[in-house]
């Protein structure tokens, strides 16, 4: 039993690392692809449309993801001056990563439901058992992480996608935009620290937002696929 739990624990860690890499890399590629469709080849020129995780790797962002559950990849370079239609380009590029995360969460809720319906019997080989366990962990984590990434990136804090989306509609020189450009890092660190305080953390704004709203979204996706499978 101890050996089995140890193997399952290692599988979970492996699934977590894979899910983080896939979610972050595809989020950034989505920004780059939509920028390209809008006429800006900057991300392509810098080789940032690649599926190679090393092209998008940010050490501090990955460490934050593993330590506190919130992290990031290296932002894709975008030059809005190249957009065919400036406003359309800014809006679509801003929401591209968020929509990618939502789509990934929705898609991976399907294998999570399917694999959850598989019954393991005494005749099931160890290889099949651990393979099912890995993909069950991976699909569940893809749902959780992608929903969390999407909601976090919607926050109107610099340099998150929510800030860039807001900048499409208001002047970046107004009081709020100047304030968040200057203090967003401290605000995010404060929210993350509060979230990790025992007892209090469960009732912080960030946890209530991502935990509650994210939970509704996740359960909605899972419920949808359970209607089919």
Kinemage of the C-alpha trace (Angstrom):
@kinemage 1
@onewidth
@group {chain A} dominant
@subgroup {mainchain}
@vectorlist {calphas} color= white
{ca unk a 1} P 0.000 0.000 0.000
{ca unk a 2} L 2.819 2.433 0.916
{ca unk a 3} L 4.638 1.626 -2.321
{ca unk a 4} L 1.441 2.098 -4.332
{ca unk a 5} L 0.738 5.453 -2.653
{ca unk a 6} L 4.287 6.540 -3.389
{ca unk a 7} L 3.917 5.702 -7.073
{ca unk a 8} L 0.579 7.478 -7.276
{ca unk a 9} L 2.136 10.499 -5.582
{ca unk a 10} L 4.932 10.592 -8.173
{ca unk a 11} L 2.369 10.227 -10.956
{ca unk a 12} L 0.415 13.152 -9.542
{ca unk a 13} L 3.522 15.369 -9.453
{ca unk a 14} L 4.378 14.371 -13.028
{ca unk a 15} L 0.806 15.076 -14.146
{ca unk a 16} L 0.911 18.455 -12.372
{ca unk a 17} L 4.142 19.493 -14.103
{ca unk a 18} L 2.793 18.376 -17.498
{ca unk a 19} L -0.495 20.225 -16.967
{ca unk a 20} L 1.299 23.433 -15.937
{ca unk a 21} L 3.566 23.318 -18.990
{ca unk a 22} L 0.730 22.586 -21.441
{ca unk a 23} L -1.578 25.261 -20.001
{ca unk a 24} L 1.060 28.007 -19.889
{ca unk a 25} L 2.630 27.231 -23.269
{ca unk a 26} L -0.685 27.069 -25.147
{ca unk a 27} L -1.831 30.261 -23.408
{ca unk a 28} L 1.175 32.143 -24.770
{ca unk a 29} L 0.990 30.545 -28.227
{ca unk a 30} L -2.649 31.650 -28.454
{ca unk a 31} L -1.575 35.278 -27.925
{ca unk a 32} L 1.106 34.941 -30.604
{ca unk a 33} L -1.138 33.234 -33.159
{ca unk a 34} L -3.943 35.758 -32.785
{ca unk a 35} L -1.419 38.592 -33.057
{ca unk a 36} L -0.155 36.998 -36.298
{ca unk a 37} L -3.699 36.711 -37.656
{ca unk a 38} L -4.105 40.414 -36.893
{ca unk a 39} L -0.994 41.264 -38.897
{ca unk a 40} L 1.760 41.265 -36.248
{ca unk a 41} L 4.549 38.703 -36.953
{ca unk a 42} L 6.666 39.649 -33.897
{ca unk a 43} L 5.994 36.444 -31.940
{ca unk a 44} L 6.729 34.337 -35.026
{ca unk a 45} L 9.970 36.230 -35.694
{ca unk a 46} L 11.133 35.501 -32.129
{ca unk a 47} L 10.250 31.797 -32.432
{ca unk a 48} L 7.486 32.079 -29.837
{ca unk a 49} L 4.884 30.102 -31.783
{ca unk a 50} L 6.819 26.948 -30.933
{ca unk a 51} L 5.455 24.130 -28.761
{ca unk a 52} L 8.923 23.839 -27.198
{ca unk a 53} L 8.381 24.722 -23.487
{ca unk a 54} L 11.896 26.167 -23.236
{ca unk a 55} L 10.887 28.955 -25.626
{ca unk a 56} L 8.289 30.092 -23.071
{ca unk a 57} L 10.073 29.152 -19.847
{ca unk a 58} L 10.173 31.640 -16.961
{ca unk a 59} L 11.982 30.229 -13.922
{ca unk a 60} L 10.420 32.581 -11.358
{ca unk a 61} L 6.940 32.100 -12.828
{ca unk a 62} L 7.281 28.312 -12.653
{ca unk a 63} L 8.567 28.423 -9.067
{ca unk a 64} L 5.629 30.620 -8.046
{ca unk a 65} L 3.271 28.178 -9.709
{ca unk a 66} L 4.718 25.247 -7.768
{ca unk a 67} L 4.970 27.110 -4.445
{ca unk a 68} L 1.779 29.167 -4.271
{ca unk a 69} L -0.276 27.869 -7.204
{ca unk a 70} L -0.094 31.056 -9.306
{ca unk a 71} L 2.553 31.474 -11.967
{ca unk a 72} L 3.244 32.514 -15.549
{ca unk a 73} L 5.304 31.886 -18.641
{ca unk a 74} L 7.464 34.421 -20.483
{ca unk a 75} L 5.030 36.844 -22.196
{ca unk a 76} L 4.864 36.641 -25.983
{ca unk a 77} L 6.187 39.831 -27.664
{ca unk a 78} L 3.437 41.722 -29.477
{ca unk a 79} L 3.673 44.989 -31.435
{ca unk a 80} L 0.152 46.471 -31.789
{ca unk a 81} L 1.432 48.950 -34.400
{ca unk a 82} L 1.384 46.065 -36.901
{ca unk a 83} L -2.298 45.252 -36.405
{ca unk a 84} L -4.515 45.650 -39.459
{ca unk a 85} L -7.246 47.016 -37.191
{ca unk a 86} L -5.747 48.365 -34.000
{ca unk a 87} L -8.751 48.077 -31.649
{ca unk a 88} L -9.812 44.646 -32.921
{ca unk a 89} L -6.251 43.373 -32.679
{ca unk a 90} L -5.770 44.641 -29.126
{ca unk a 91} L -9.031 43.113 -27.902
{ca unk a 92} L -8.637 39.728 -29.590
{ca unk a 93} L -4.980 39.322 -28.599
{ca unk a 94} L -5.802 40.278 -25.000
{ca unk a 95} L -8.493 37.607 -24.633
{ca unk a 96} L -6.774 34.914 -26.732
{ca unk a 97} L -4.878 33.301 -23.846
{ca unk a 98} L -7.886 33.379 -21.538
{ca unk a 99} L -10.122 31.761 -24.176
{ca unk a 100} L -7.457 29.126 -24.830
{ca unk a 101} L -7.429 28.194 -21.129
{ca unk a 102} L -11.239 28.007 -21.020
{ca unk a 103} L -11.344 25.810 -24.130
{ca unk a 104} L -8.652 23.505 -22.718
{ca unk a 105} L -10.554 23.163 -19.432
{ca unk a 106} L -13.762 22.334 -21.286
{ca unk a 107} L -12.072 19.761 -23.545
{ca unk a 108} L -10.180 17.976 -20.752
{ca unk a 109} L -13.307 17.703 -18.617
{ca unk a 110} L -14.383 15.060 -21.148
{ca unk a 111} L -11.531 12.539 -20.583
{ca unk a 112} L -11.795 13.208 -16.847
{ca unk a 113} L -15.430 12.064 -16.914
{ca unk a 114} L -14.701 9.106 -19.204
{ca unk a 115} L -11.723 7.860 -17.187
{ca unk a 116} L -13.654 8.324 -13.951
{ca unk a 117} L -16.216 5.830 -15.247
{ca unk a 118} L -13.606 3.105 -15.763
{ca unk a 119} L -13.750 0.402 -13.084
{ca unk a 120} L -10.436 -1.129 -12.066
{ca unk a 121} L -10.602 -4.869 -11.330
{ca unk a 122} L -8.116 -7.404 -10.009
{ca unk a 123} L -7.398 -8.470 -13.600
{ca unk a 124} L -6.207 -4.988 -14.580
{ca unk a 125} L -2.461 -4.913 -15.163
{ca unk a 126} L -0.254 -2.533 -13.190
{ca unk a 127} L 0.740 -0.691 -16.376
{ca unk a 128} L -2.878 -0.021 -17.368
{ca unk a 129} L -3.795 0.937 -13.784
{ca unk a 130} L -1.033 3.542 -13.511
{ca unk a 131} L -1.660 4.802 -17.047
{ca unk a 132} L -5.317 5.414 -16.230
{ca unk a 133} L -4.327 7.056 -12.934
{ca unk a 134} L -1.884 9.395 -14.685
{ca unk a 135} L -4.346 10.555 -17.324
{ca unk a 136} L -7.098 10.898 -14.725
{ca unk a 137} L -4.819 13.166 -12.668
{ca unk a 138} L -3.674 15.042 -15.776
{ca unk a 139} L -7.162 15.681 -17.160
{ca unk a 140} L -8.489 16.807 -13.768
{ca unk a 141} L -5.527 19.154 -13.268
{ca unk a 142} L -5.996 20.544 -16.784
{ca unk a 143} L -9.543 21.493 -15.839
{ca unk a 144} L -8.542 23.036 -12.511
{ca unk a 145} L -5.415 24.878 -13.659
{ca unk a 146} L -6.834 26.254 -16.885
{ca unk a 147} L -9.934 27.646 -15.197
{ca unk a 148} L -7.734 29.198 -12.488
{ca unk a 149} L -5.342 30.679 -15.077
{ca unk a 150} L -8.235 32.161 -17.050
{ca unk a 151} L -9.828 33.788 -14.003
{ca unk a 152} L -6.509 35.057 -12.628
{ca unk a 153} L -5.566 36.581 -15.976
{ca unk a 154} L -8.906 38.391 -16.094
{ca unk a 155} L -7.874 40.510 -13.103
{ca unk a 156} L -7.324 44.140 -14.219
{ca unk a 157} L -3.767 44.195 -12.868
{ca unk a 158} L -0.613 44.920 -14.857
{ca unk a 159} L 0.691 43.006 -16.800
{ca unk a 160} L -2.195 40.499 -16.824
{ca unk a 161} L -4.541 40.088 -19.779
{ca unk a 162} L -7.330 41.789 -17.841
{ca unk a 163} L -5.264 44.982 -17.705
{ca unk a 164} L -4.493 44.819 -21.418
{ca unk a 165} L -8.162 44.228 -22.224
{ca unk a 166} L -9.171 47.201 -20.075
{ca unk a 167} L -6.523 49.314 -21.814
{ca unk a 168} L -8.365 48.724 -25.085
{ca unk a 169} L -11.273 50.810 -23.800
{ca unk a 170} L -9.825 53.388 -21.402
{ca unk a 171} L -6.840 55.709 -21.433
{ca unk a 172} L -3.691 54.187 -19.974
{ca unk a 173} L -2.940 57.587 -18.465
{ca unk a 174} L -5.957 57.685 -16.148
{ca unk a 175} L -5.448 57.402 -12.389
{ca unk a 176} L -6.365 53.732 -12.034
{ca unk a 177} L -4.175 52.544 -14.913
{ca unk a 178} L -1.175 54.517 -13.615
{ca unk a 179} L -1.758 53.130 -10.122
{ca unk a 180} L -1.909 49.459 -11.163
{ca unk a 181} L 1.108 49.791 -13.436
{ca unk a 182} L 3.059 51.002 -10.419
{ca unk a 183} L 1.653 48.769 -7.671
{ca unk a 184} L 0.225 45.609 -9.322
{ca unk a 185} L 3.186 43.463 -8.295
{ca unk a 186} L 2.687 44.385 -4.637
{ca unk a 187} L -1.074 43.853 -4.897
{ca unk a 188} L -0.607 40.385 -6.396
{ca unk a 189} L 2.010 39.413 -3.810
{ca unk a 190} L -0.314 40.631 -1.043
{ca unk a 191} L -3.239 38.611 -2.410
{ca unk a 192} L -1.064 35.500 -2.723
{ca unk a 193} L 0.354 35.865 0.800
{ca unk a 194} L -3.126 36.341 2.281
{ca unk a 195} L -4.349 33.265 0.440
{ca unk a 196} L -1.679 31.115 2.084
{ca unk a 197} L -2.442 32.155 5.673
{ca unk a 198} L -4.214 29.314 7.550
{ca unk a 199} L -7.959 29.871 8.125
{ca unk a 200} L -7.874 33.455 6.799
{ca unk a 201} L -6.735 32.248 3.374
{ca unk a 202} L -10.038 30.549 2.657
{ca unk a 203} L -11.869 33.876 2.865
{ca unk a 204} L -9.511 36.152 0.943
{ca unk a 205} L -10.803 37.924 -2.192
{ca unk a 206} L -8.545 35.914 -4.518
{ca unk a 207} L -9.541 32.569 -3.034
{ca unk a 208} L -13.248 33.429 -3.006
{ca unk a 209} L -13.045 34.624 -6.610
{ca unk a 210} L -10.998 31.800 -8.123
{ca unk a 211} L -12.156 29.103 -5.699
{ca unk a 212} L -15.866 29.889 -5.866
{ca unk a 213} L -16.314 31.094 -9.444
{ca unk a 214} L -13.697 28.639 -10.686
{ca unk a 215} L -15.462 25.817 -8.886
{ca unk a 216} L -18.745 26.698 -10.587
{ca unk a 217} L -17.096 26.742 -14.006
{ca unk a 218} L -15.306 23.425 -13.427
{ca unk a 219} L -18.433 21.692 -12.179
{ca unk a 220} L -20.390 23.101 -15.114
{ca unk a 221} L -17.934 21.629 -17.625
{ca unk a 222} L -17.884 18.264 -15.849
{ca unk a 223} L -21.688 18.189 -15.574
{ca unk a 224} L -21.974 18.874 -19.309
{ca unk a 225} L -19.835 15.854 -20.247
{ca unk a 226} L -21.600 13.646 -17.709
{ca unk a 227} L -24.819 14.278 -19.617
{ca unk a 228} L -23.158 12.633 -22.633
{ca unk a 229} L -21.014 9.914 -21.039
